[in-house]
Amino acid sequence: MGGPIPDRIDNVSVTCKAQVYFDGRVVVHQLLTADGDRIELWAIQPGEYRFGNDLAQRFRTIAGRFRIRRGEDASWTCCGPGDCFHVPTASSYHVQVKEGLVELIASSDEGQV
């Protein structure tokens, strides 16, 4: 997920039903590329959230500022537009958004965005 932040992703199928978490404060839309890679577009409103994941993912910040903490004992890291972070398989992470909307793009370790 290096290079410039994409403003569009061509040749994908879109899952119509969004994944909605935390009473609608976190919304995730899934895209499927022609190669079978899954891409997720996240929209996160202000708040603090804990997530768990089964698969390793790479995230890239499209818009907004937030902090992330991977694992229970890790320190917080600040992120903004263009920043990337990795979440390993079978782990948890916390996201804290103080203001505004955070937009992320995520892919599995095998997929490229």
C-alpha positions as CSV (number, residue, x, y, z in Angstrom):
1,M,0.0,0.0,0.0
2,G,2.8,2.4,-0.8
3,G,2.7,5.4,-3.1
4,P,0.1,8.1,-3.3
5,I,-3.3,7.6,-1.7
6,P,-5.7,6.4,-4.3
7,D,-8.8,8.5,-5.1
8,R,-10.5,5.6,-6.8
9,I,-10.1,1.9,-7.2
10,D,-11.1,0.5,-10.6
11,N,-12.5,-3.0,-11.5
12,V,-13.9,-4.1,-8.2
13,S,-17.1,-5.7,-7.0
14,V,-18.7,-4.0,-4.0
15,T,-20.6,-5.8,-1.1
16,C,-23.8,-3.8,-0.8
17,K,-24.3,-4.4,3.0
18,A,-21.8,-2.5,5.1
19,Q,-20.3,-3.9,8.3
20,V,-21.5,-1.6,11.0
21,Y,-19.9,-1.5,14.5
22,F,-20.3,0.5,17.7
23,D,-23.8,1.7,17.0
24,G,-22.9,3.0,13.6
25,R,-19.8,5.0,14.6
26,V,-17.5,2.6,12.6
27,V,-18.6,1.5,9.1
28,V,-16.7,-0.8,6.8
29,H,-17.4,-1.4,3.1
30,Q,-15.8,-4.4,1.4
31,L,-14.5,-4.5,-2.2
32,L,-13.3,-7.5,-4.1
33,T,-10.7,-7.0,-6.9
34,A,-10.7,-9.0,-10.2
35,D,-7.7,-10.9,-8.7
36,G,-9.8,-11.9,-5.7
37,D,-8.1,-9.6,-3.2
38,R,-10.3,-8.1,-0.5
39,I,-10.1,-4.3,0.2
40,E,-11.9,-2.6,3.0
41,L,-12.9,1.1,3.2
42,W,-13.3,2.2,6.8
43,A,-15.1,5.3,8.1
44,I,-14.6,6.0,11.9
45,Q,-16.3,8.7,13.9
46,P,-14.9,10.1,17.2
47,G,-14.5,7.7,20.0
48,E,-12.2,4.9,21.3
49,Y,-12.7,1.4,19.8
50,R,-11.1,-2.0,20.3
51,F,-10.9,-4.4,17.4
52,G,-9.8,-8.0,17.0
53,N,-8.8,-9.6,13.7
54,D,-8.3,-13.1,12.3
55,L,-6.1,-12.1,9.4
56,A,-3.1,-9.8,9.1
57,Q,-4.0,-6.5,7.5
58,R,-2.2,-3.4,6.2
59,F,-4.0,0.0,6.7
60,R,-3.4,3.3,5.1
61,T,-4.9,6.6,6.3
62,I,-6.9,8.4,3.6
63,A,-8.2,11.3,5.8
64,G,-8.3,12.3,9.4
65,R,-6.1,12.0,12.5
66,F,-6.2,9.3,15.1
67,R,-4.1,7.2,17.5
68,I,-3.6,3.4,17.4
69,R,-2.4,1.0,20.0
70,R,-1.6,-2.6,18.9
71,G,-1.9,-5.1,21.7
72,E,-2.8,-4.4,25.3
73,D,0.7,-3.2,26.5
74,A,1.8,-1.2,23.5
75,S,2.1,2.6,23.4
76,W,-0.1,4.8,21.3
77,T,1.0,5.9,17.9
78,C,-0.4,9.0,16.1
79,C,-1.5,8.6,12.5
80,G,-2.6,11.0,9.8
81,P,-3.2,11.1,6.0
82,G,-0.8,8.9,4.1
83,D,0.4,7.0,7.2
84,C,0.4,3.2,7.1
85,F,0.3,0.6,9.8
86,H,0.1,-3.2,10.0
87,V,-2.0,-5.4,12.2
88,P,-0.7,-9.0,12.6
89,T,-2.8,-12.2,12.5
90,A,-4.9,-13.0,15.6
91,S,-4.3,-9.8,17.4
92,S,-6.2,-6.8,18.8
93,Y,-5.8,-3.1,18.4
94,H,-7.3,0.1,19.8
95,V,-8.2,3.2,17.7
96,Q,-8.9,6.5,19.3
97,V,-10.4,9.4,17.2
98,K,-10.7,12.8,19.0
99,E,-12.4,14.8,16.3
100,G,-13.6,14.6,12.7
101,L,-13.9,11.5,10.5
102,V,-11.1,9.1,9.9
103,E,-11.1,7.2,6.6
104,L,-8.9,4.1,6.1
105,I,-8.2,1.7,3.3
106,A,-7.2,-1.8,4.4
107,S,-6.0,-4.9,2.5
108,S,-4.8,-8.4,3.5
109,D,-1.0,-8.9,3.5
110,E,-1.4,-10.6,0.1
111,G,-3.3,-7.8,-1.6
112,Q,-2.0,-4.5,-2.9
113,V,-3.8,-1.2,-2.9
